[in-house]
């Protein structure tokens, strides 16, 4: 029996095709039928926040004795850590891209 078969798939971001821009928020113009880049970033940050909150809840339940399932608590904490690391990597790439654009001569 393969233990990896019991691990649920990590949820991903919603696809951007078929979505519509509400015209609010980031101020960036979205292509026809697409989502603005700022809205995608907000959605990703919201998902990272949700995963982190779920990990906090799982850890708190484990510490207070409300739950004895250490496996799910550890998985939730690791998922939150991985999500945060990915968010920080994207942030670093965005800052590098911004600096590169600012160095361009007109």
Backbone bond lengths (Angstrom), bond angles and torsions (degrees), N, CA, C in turn:
res aa  C-N    CA-C-N  psi(-1)  N-CA   C-N-CA  omega(-1)  CA-C   N-CA-C  phi
1 X - - - 1.449 - - 1.528 108.66 -
2 X 1.297 116.44 128.36 1.452 122.68 -179.07 1.532 109.09 -86.90
3 X 1.366 118.63 119.04 1.468 119.73 -178.56 1.521 113.15 -68.70
4 X 1.329 117.89 -19.05 1.460 120.25 -179.26 1.523 112.33 -74.35
5 X 1.316 117.94 -15.65 1.459 120.57 178.94 1.521 111.93 -70.69
6 X 1.318 117.87 -22.87 1.462 121.55 -177.95 1.517 113.30 -84.35
7 X 1.339 117.70 -10.19 1.461 121.05 -178.77 1.518 108.53 -82.25
8 X 1.333 117.65 124.40 1.468 119.73 179.16 1.525 110.02 -70.34
9 X 1.321 115.73 155.83 1.452 120.67 179.43 1.521 109.62 -70.75
10 X 1.328 115.63 143.89 1.459 121.42 177.81 1.522 107.73 -72.84
11 X 1.332 117.32 128.55 1.471 118.86 -179.98 1.525 109.77 -67.04
12 X 1.319 115.83 143.78 1.454 120.37 -179.27 1.523 109.58 -110.26
13 X 1.325 115.16 175.85 1.457 120.05 177.43 1.520 109.59 -66.54
14 X 1.304 115.92 151.79 1.449 120.43 177.41 1.516 109.34 -67.56
15 X 1.335 118.62 144.24 1.456 120.00 178.77 1.524 110.84 -65.24
16 X 1.333 115.84 149.55 1.454 119.56 -176.21 1.516 112.90 -89.08
17 X 1.332 117.79 -16.03 1.457 118.86 179.82 1.516 109.75 -72.84
18 X 1.320 115.51 138.72 1.455 120.39 178.99 1.508 113.95 85.35
19 X 1.334 117.69 -5.44 1.458 120.78 178.10 1.515 108.37 -88.53
20 X 1.317 115.05 157.68 1.462 118.40 178.00 1.511 109.26 -120.41
21 X 1.314 115.89 149.43 1.458 121.95 178.17 1.520 108.93 -85.29
22 X 1.299 116.11 134.28 1.460 119.72 -178.39 1.520 111.83 -81.71
23 X 1.343 117.23 -10.26 1.449 120.07 179.47 1.513 112.82 81.03
24 X 1.328 118.22 7.19 1.447 122.07 -179.62 1.508 108.64 -113.89
25 X 1.321 115.87 162.22 1.444 119.34 168.86 1.505 114.47 99.59
26 X 1.314 117.23 -108.06 1.451 121.64 -164.35 1.516 114.69 -70.56
27 X 1.294 119.59 -22.99 1.442 121.09 -179.30 1.517 113.06 84.82
28 X 1.322 117.79 -7.08 1.451 121.15 178.43 1.517 108.90 -83.31
29 X 1.314 115.50 137.45 1.459 119.80 179.88 1.520 109.64 -74.70
30 X 1.299 116.96 135.74 1.456 121.90 179.27 1.520 108.89 -101.50
31 X 1.330 116.58 147.62 1.446 118.58 174.77 1.523 110.72 -64.31
32 X 1.306 116.16 161.99 1.468 121.58 -179.30 1.523 109.76 -54.80
33 X 1.315 117.20 121.63 1.459 122.15 177.08 1.519 113.28 77.94
34 X 1.331 118.97 6.85 1.458 121.63 -177.69 1.517 111.50 -108.17
35 X 1.319 114.54 -174.71 1.454 121.99 179.73 1.520 107.91 -117.53
36 X 1.316 117.10 140.46 1.461 121.33 178.67 1.523 110.07 -65.42
37 X 1.322 115.19 148.26 1.468 120.97 -179.02 1.523 111.26 -59.36
38 X 1.313 116.89 -40.84 1.461 120.58 178.70 1.518 112.26 -61.59
39 X 1.331 116.23 -36.90 1.466 119.82 177.63 1.528 111.50 -66.40
40 X 1.336 116.42 -37.32 1.461 120.05 176.84 1.523 111.11 -64.19
41 X 1.328 116.36 -40.55 1.459 119.87 177.97 1.524 111.37 -65.15
42 X 1.331 116.35 -41.81 1.465 119.68 177.67 1.522 111.28 -61.45
43 X 1.330 116.79 -41.61 1.460 120.92 179.39 1.529 110.24 -64.27
44 X 1.325 116.96 -43.03 1.466 120.33 -179.97 1.525 110.60 -64.21
45 X 1.327 117.64 -42.31 1.464 120.65 178.12 1.522 111.29 -63.98
46 X 1.328 116.18 -38.48 1.466 120.39 177.80 1.527 110.49 -63.15
47 X 1.325 116.96 -41.62 1.468 119.97 179.61 1.523 111.28 -66.99
48 X 1.335 117.97 -39.11 1.467 121.02 176.55 1.520 109.61 -62.68
49 X 1.328 116.89 -41.16 1.462 121.16 178.57 1.531 111.17 -63.28
50 X 1.336 117.03 -41.36 1.470 120.33 179.11 1.524 111.23 -64.19
51 X 1.330 116.93 -42.58 1.467 120.80 -179.82 1.525 109.73 -64.33
52 X 1.332 116.24 -39.99 1.464 120.58 178.41 1.528 111.40 -64.83
53 X 1.317 116.58 -42.60 1.468 120.34 179.08 1.532 110.81 -64.39
54 X 1.332 116.38 -38.79 1.469 119.69 178.05 1.529 110.37 -64.95
55 X 1.331 117.46 -39.65 1.460 120.85 178.17 1.521 110.71 -64.64
56 X 1.333 116.40 -40.92 1.473 119.79 177.23 1.525 110.95 -61.26
57 X 1.320 116.44 -43.14 1.459 120.78 -179.98 1.528 110.72 -64.13
58 X 1.322 116.72 -44.78 1.478 120.43 179.63 1.528 110.54 -61.80
59 X 1.336 116.99 -44.43 1.466 120.46 -179.71 1.525 111.01 -65.55
60 X 1.338 116.53 -41.20 1.465 120.14 179.18 1.530 110.44 -63.82
61 X 1.331 116.94 -42.66 1.461 120.16 178.80 1.523 111.40 -63.29
62 X 1.321 116.54 -36.57 1.457 120.08 178.86 1.527 110.57 -67.95
63 X 1.334 116.96 -41.33 1.463 120.24 -178.09 1.527 112.68 -71.76
64 X 1.333 117.42 -33.95 1.464 119.44 -179.17 1.518 112.81 -84.05
65 X 1.321 117.12 -9.24 1.455 120.30 179.53 1.510 113.74 90.27
66 X 1.337 118.18 3.45 1.459 120.82 178.17 1.521 111.33 -68.54
67 X 1.321 115.94 -24.24 1.461 121.12 179.81 1.520 108.42 -136.65
68 X 1.317 116.34 141.91 1.456 120.69 177.67 1.517 111.15 -109.91
69 X 1.333 116.98 9.81 1.462 121.96 -176.72 1.524 110.25 -90.05
70 X 1.332 116.24 87.11 1.455 121.02 -179.57 1.528 111.51 -67.76
71 X 1.324 116.36 -30.69 1.468 120.99 -178.53 1.529 111.39 -60.68
72 X 1.317 117.27 -49.31 1.468 119.22 -178.80 1.526 111.16 -68.67
73 X 1.323 117.62 -33.27 1.465 120.40 177.53 1.524 110.60 -65.64
74 X 1.315 117.23 -43.02 1.465 120.22 179.19 1.521 111.15 -66.90
75 X 1.312 117.16 -38.96 1.464 120.07 177.44 1.531 110.67 -63.46
76 X 1.310 117.13 -41.63 1.459 120.71 179.84 1.534 110.76 -64.70
77 X 1.320 117.29 -41.37 1.466 120.99 179.25 1.524 110.44 -66.39
78 X 1.321 117.29 -42.00 1.464 120.38 179.00 1.529 111.18 -66.46
79 X 1.318 116.85 -38.75 1.468 120.54 177.70 1.524 110.25 -63.56
80 X 1.336 116.59 -41.44 1.468 120.61 178.70 1.526 110.50 -65.48
81 X 1.315 117.09 -40.93 1.462 120.88 179.12 1.520 111.18 -63.78
82 X 1.309 116.48 -44.28 1.462 121.02 179.67 1.529 110.76 -65.27
83 X 1.325 117.36 -41.01 1.464 121.13 177.70 1.524 111.00 -62.42
84 X 1.324 116.36 -41.51 1.458 120.21 179.92 1.527 110.80 -66.66
85 X 1.334 117.05 -41.99 1.458 120.25 178.33 1.525 111.13 -61.68
86 X 1.323 116.87 -40.54 1.457 120.26 178.83 1.524 110.50 -66.40
87 X 1.325 116.88 -41.50 1.461 120.33 177.94 1.523 110.50 -60.64
88 X 1.320 118.17 -42.23 1.457 121.36 179.16 1.525 111.52 -66.97
89 X 1.321 118.05 -35.04 1.464 120.85 177.05 1.528 110.43 -66.25
90 X 1.318 116.64 -41.71 1.470 120.26 177.92 1.519 109.59 -64.99
91 X 1.316 117.50 -41.33 1.465 121.62 177.78 1.524 110.56 -59.64
92 X 1.314 117.08 -44.70 1.462 120.74 179.97 1.522 111.24 -62.86
93 X 1.328 116.52 -41.31 1.471 120.16 178.65 1.524 111.06 -65.57
94 X 1.331 117.21 -39.23 1.465 120.27 177.84 1.528 111.40 -64.41
95 X 1.313 116.97 -41.33 1.462 120.43 178.42 1.521 110.55 -65.55
96 X 1.336 117.22 -41.92 1.465 120.56 177.32 1.525 111.00 -61.79
97 X 1.327 117.17 -41.93 1.464 120.64 179.29 1.522 110.53 -65.35
98 X 1.330 117.50 -40.95 1.466 121.32 177.93 1.524 110.50 -61.50
99 X 1.327 116.69 -45.19 1.472 120.30 179.63 1.527 110.82 -63.27
100 X 1.312 116.46 -38.58 1.467 120.58 179.13 1.534 110.54 -64.31
101 X 1.308 116.96 -42.37 1.466 120.47 178.10 1.525 110.29 -64.93
102 X 1.318 117.63 -39.81 1.462 121.12 -179.53 1.529 111.64 -67.71
103 X 1.329 118.31 -26.37 1.464 121.48 178.33 1.521 112.75 -79.60
104 X 1.327 117.14 -15.92 1.466 119.83 -178.78 1.519 109.78 -64.42
105 X 1.333 113.96 140.23 1.453 118.75 177.01 1.523 108.66 -91.99
106 X 1.313 114.62 142.07 1.463 119.25 -179.17 1.496 110.70 -91.87
